[in-house]
């Protein structure tokens, strides 16, 4: 009887842990202190990064798609934290064709890849050096899960730790 309860409890805990969300991107060999703003002023070519933010624009080129992103820090689920201070702008380069309607202004994105170059551009009338990330992995987030859309008041019994 005691063993069967132990087995049931162990199975229940196993099922709960299987439902827990884990980060999607591999973070090995990534300098988490490197921001797009720092990369725009330093020689960072060849460094692996994990950056996210909101899409400003996207353009299909002859053999690739280029996406301009306003970077934000990532939360523990690797989603951009839009209520934080932006970390700078960057470009994402993806080989092949991506549908630019899916990469519209305001869509949240997280990208893992390698910085291949710094490309001069403009933000309004100001000159800006964009670090360009060659995308190895990319995820577009549903706009329905913005952190500011979540209720701020919760009722219930238990412990809730939000980061």
N, C-alpha and C positions, 0 to 999 in steps of 0.2 A: 504494500500500500504506500509506504514512504517512498520507495523507488519510483513508482508510477507517478506520484506527485512531482518528484524531482525531474523526471523525464518531461512531464507536461510543462513545468516551469522553464526548463532549459529550451524546449521547442518554442515556447512563447517568446522568450528573450531572443532566440535566434531569428524568429520571424520579424520581430521589431527592429533588430539591427539590420536585417536585409532591406528594410524599407528606408533606412536612413540615407539621406542624400550625401554623396561624396563629391569632392571636386572632380571636374571632368578632365582637366588638363594636367599633364605631367609637369612638375615644377623642378625637376633635376636640371642642374647647370643654368638656372635662371637667377639673375641678380635682382631681387625684389625691390631694392632701393633705387634702381635705375628707372627714372621717369622719362616720358617723352620730352619734357622741357630740358632736362639734363642732357639727353641724347642729342638734342638739336644743337647743342653748343660744344659737345665733346666728340672725340673720335671713338665711336662705339661700334663700328662696322664689325660684323661677325658675332656679336653678342646675342644670345637667346633672351627673349623677353616674353612676358605674359602681361598683356595690357588690355584694357577694356575702356569703353566709353560710349558716347552716342555718335551715330553717323551724321556727318554734315553733308556729304555728297558722295556720289559714286559715278564712275565713268568707265565705259567699256572701251578698251584700246584694241589694237589689232590682234594681239595674242594674249591679253590679260585684262583683268579688271582692277581698277585703282579706286580705293575707298579712303576718303578723308574722315578722320575721327577726332573728336574732342575727348581726350583721355580723362578718366576718373580713377581713383583708387578702387581696388576690388575688395569685395567682402569675402567671408570664409567660403562662400559657394562659388566664388570667382565671378560674381556679377558686379557690374559697375555700380558704385555708390554715388548716385546722382546728387545727393544732398551734401556731398563733400566738395572741397575746393578742386577745380580741374587741375590735372597734372601736366597739361600741354597738349599740343596737337601732333598727330602722326598720320602717316599714310600706310595702308595695307595694300600689298600687291599680291594678287592671286592669279596664277596661271589659268588661262582659259576664260570662258564666258561665264559670268554670274548675272543673274537677272537683277538689273538695277531697281526694279520695282520692289524687290524684297529688301534692298539695301537703301531704303528711303531715309530722308532727314528725320532725326529723332529716334530711330531704331537703336536699341542697345546691342552692343557687340563685345565679345571677348575673343582675343586672338593670341595664339602662341606661335612664335616664329623667330626668325633671325633678322637682325638689322642688316640690310644690304648696302645702304647708302644714306646720305643726307641730301635731300633735293630742295633747291630754293623755290620759294613760292611767295604768295601774298596772303595776308589776313587783312581784308579791307584794303587800305592803302599801305599798310606796313609790310616790310620784308620779313619773311619767316623761313627758317630752315626746318623742313619736315624730315624726321627720321622715317625711313621706309622699311617696313617689316614684310619680309617674304613669308606669307602665311603657311604654316605647317598644319594648323588646326584652327578652326574658327567656329564660333557659336553665336547665333542670333537669338536674343532673348525675347520672350513674349512681352509686349508692352503692358499686359494686364497685371504683371507682378511687380510693378514699381514699388519700391519700399515706402513711398509716401501714399500709396493707395491702401496700404494695410491699416486696419483699425489700430488706434493708439490705446484704446481701453479694452481690457480683457477681463471677463468674469470667469471664475472657476476655482478649482482646488488644485494645488500643485505648484511646481516651480517652473518659471520661464526665464531663460537667460537669452537675451537677444544681443547679438554682436553686429 
